[in-house]
Amino acid sequence: MILMLDAHAVLWWLANDPQLSDQARRAIADPANDILVSAASIWEIEVKRAAGRLEAPAELIEDLERSHVIALPSTALDAVAAARLPMHHKDPFDRMLVAQARRLDAVIVSRDRAFAAYDVPVLLA
């Protein structure tokens, strides 16, 4: 299974935060699953950290690599797909996750209920 972690899910995973659901924790830890984080989520984390609205590891990329989380680039096709989605969710970072999850047939790991409006599987973070 391919799991795409939303920004909060990846931060909870890296911090071993108890807010991450047991089911999500088990799925992320399962070596049979591919664990991805979109470049859009990394950008979102860094933008919010720079604005003082979020605490995140200073060595985020290195922490992701150590945790075997694969950083997924956003392509031009992803950008077009995200822009053409119905406006169920106005957050451009999350719209990119939907576009990429659709392309890769991935499960989004998130607590954001707005993903339910799209045709993508979601695992509660």
N, C-alpha and C positions, 0 to 999 in steps of 0.2 A: 504494500500500500504506500502511496505517496501522501505525506502530510505536509501541508503548507501552514506554517505558524504565523498567526497574526502578531502584531508588535507586542501586545501585552503577554501573549502566550510564550513568545521567545524569551522575554525578560523574566517571566516567572520560572521558566525552565532553567535558564542560566543561574538564577539566584536560588534555585531549589525552594521556591516560595510555596507555602502550603495553599495559596489561593488556586494553584493549578489543580484541576480535578485529578483524582486517582486514575480514572480511565484515560485521560490525556497523557498523564505521566507514564503509564504503562505502554501506551502506543508509541510515544516518543522514544522510550528506552528500548523498544523491541528492535533488535538488529535487522529484522526482516523488512522493516519500513525505511523508506527514504525520507529524510527530514529536510525540508526546505524553508528558507526565509527569503522573501522577495526583496530585491533591492529597494522596492518602494517602502517596505516596512523598515528597512535599515535607515532609509532617508527620513521617514516619519520619526523614528526614535531620535535621530541626530538633530532634526529640526526642533523637536520638543525639548530635547536636552539643552540645546543652545539658547532656547527661550526661557529656560529655567522652569519649565512645566513638567519635567520628568527627570528622574534619576536613572541613569543607565551606566553600565560599565564603561570606563574610559577606553579600554581595549576591546571594544565590542567585536570587531572582526576576528581578532585573535581568540577571544572566548568562543565565538561561533565555531571556528576551526577546531579548537580543542574538544568541543562538544560534538563534533562530527555533524554539524548542521551546515547544509550546503547553501551558500548564497546564490540565489537565482537572479540572473540579469533580467531586466525588463527590455523587451524588444519593441521595435516599431509596430509590429503586428499586435503585440499585447496592448500598446498604447491606443491603437485604433479600436481594438475590441473593447477596451475599458471605456473609451469615450462613447461608443455606440450602445452601451448597456442601457436598459431602462433606468430612469432616475429613482429607483427604489432607495438607493443609498447615495448620498451626495458627497461622501468623503472620497476624494480621488485616490488615496492610498488603498482603501478597501476595495474600490472598484477595480484597481489593478490586480488585487488578489483574486477577485472573482474571474477576471479574464484569464489569468494565468492558471488558476485551478481548473477552469473549463478546458484549456488547451492541454493540460497535462493529465486530466482526469484525476485530480488530487482532492483530498479532503482538507477543508479549511479547519484549523484548530483555533477556536475563538469563543469569546463570551458575547460577542456582538450579535444580537438577534436580527439585525437588519439583513444579514446574509441569507436568512430563510426565504426572502422574497425572490432569490435567484435560484436557478437550477444547479446548485452545487451542494454536495454533501458537507455537513458541518459536524465536527466533534466538539462537544462542550469543553472549553479550556478549563 
